[in-house]
Amino acid sequence: MILIHAGFFVDPLKEQNFLEEIASLIQASRQEAGNISYQLYKDTEKEHAFTMVEVWEDSAAVASHNSSEHFTSFSAKAGLFLTAPLDIKIYDGQRLK
C-alpha cells in the first residue's frame, strides 16, 4: 500500500479557485482503479494550508494516477494557486489490523 501526503500552501486570494479546481481532481481520482482513499484536509493551525492524503493499492496505481488526464491537468494549474512548492511525502505502508 502506498500513502502520499501532498501539502498545499494556497494564496488566500485564490483559495476558492483552488478548491473548485481540486474538487474535480478528487472526484476523478476516487474512481480510479487502485485508489483506496483520496481526501483533502484543511489545516486547523496554519492559514490557507491543505493536505491531500492519498492511499493507493500499489505503485502501479500511483503511476497510472500520475499520468491520468485529471492529474496532469490539475498539476499544470496548481502553481497558479500556490505560495510555496508542494510538500510531498510518500510512504510504503501495510495494514496492521
HUNORGI-V260825 format. One record per residue. N is the residue number from 1. SS is DSSP state (H for helix, E for strand, L for the rest). PHI is phi in degrees with one decimal (NA if undefined). PSI is psi in degrees with one decimal (999 if undefined). Layout:
n: (N:N)
ss: (SS:SS)
phi: (PHI:PHI)
psi: (PSI:PSI)
This chain:
n: (1:2:3:4:5:6:7:8:9:10:11:12:13:14:15:16:17:18:19:20:21:22:23:24:25:26:27:28:29:30:31:32:33:34:35:36:37:38:39:40:41:42:43:44:45:46:47:48:49:50:51:52:53:54:55:56:57:58:59:60:61:62:63:64:65:66:67:68:69:70:71:72:73:74:75:76:77:78:79:80:81:82:83:84:85:86:87:88:89:90:91:92:93:94:95:96:97)
ss: (L:E:E:E:E:E:E:E:E:E:L:H:H:H:H:H:H:H:H:H:H:H:H:H:H:H:H:H:H:H:L:L:L:L:E:E:E:E:E:E:E:E:L:L:L:L:L:L:E:E:E:E:E:E:E:E:L:L:H:H:H:H:H:H:H:H:L:L:H:H:H:H:H:H:H:H:H:H:L:L:L:E:L:L:L:L:E:E:E:E:E:E:L:L:L:L:L)
phi: (NA:-110.6:-115.0:-128.0:-115.5:-113.4:-93.2:-116.3:-112.1:-103.2:-60.7:-56.9:-75.4:-118.0:-61.9:-63.2:-63.6:-58.1:-63.6:-67.0:-66.5:-74.5:-61.0:-71.1:-62.3:-61.4:-59.8:-68.5:-66.1:-65.5:-87.6:-72.0:-62.4:90.8:-84.5:-100.0:-158.0:-149.6:-127.4:-103.2:-120.6:-92.3:-67.7:-90.4:-112.2:-115.4:-66.3:59.6:-115.0:-135.8:-131.2:-91.3:-110.5:-113.9:-129.1:-124.4:-62.4:-162.6:-67.5:-65.2:-65.8:-65.2:-61.5:-62.9:-60.8:-64.6:-102.9:-68.9:-62.8:-67.5:-72.7:-65.6:-65.7:-64.1:-59.4:-65.5:-96.2:-55.0:-59.8:-68.6:-105.0:-97.3:-104.8:-151.8:-60.2:-57.3:-111.0:-109.0:-125.8:-121.5:-126.2:-102.0:-131.2:-145.0:-69.7:-89.5:-140.3)
psi: (135.7:130.1:135.8:131.8:116.0:114.7:129.3:129.8:110.8:138.6:124.0:-31.5:-13.6:10.1:-42.1:-42.0:-40.9:-48.4:-37.1:-44.0:-42.1:-21.6:-40.8:-34.1:-45.0:-48.9:-47.1:-38.4:-35.7:-21.0:-8.4:145.5:134.9:-5.6:129.1:-40.5:146.6:97.9:136.9:130.0:139.2:131.1:133.8:-7.4:-23.6:130.5:137.0:30.7:137.6:154.1:126.6:124.3:115.2:140.6:125.1:151.3:-41.4:177.6:-26.8:-39.2:-38.6:-44.6:-42.2:-44.1:-46.1:-19.9:1.4:154.6:-42.3:-35.1:-47.2:-33.9:-47.2:-43.0:-37.2:-28.4:-17.8:-40.5:-23.2:-22.4:-16.1:149.3:-4.4:158.5:152.4:144.2:99.9:129.3:132.6:133.3:145.4:117.2:170.0:146.2:130.8:-31.7:999)
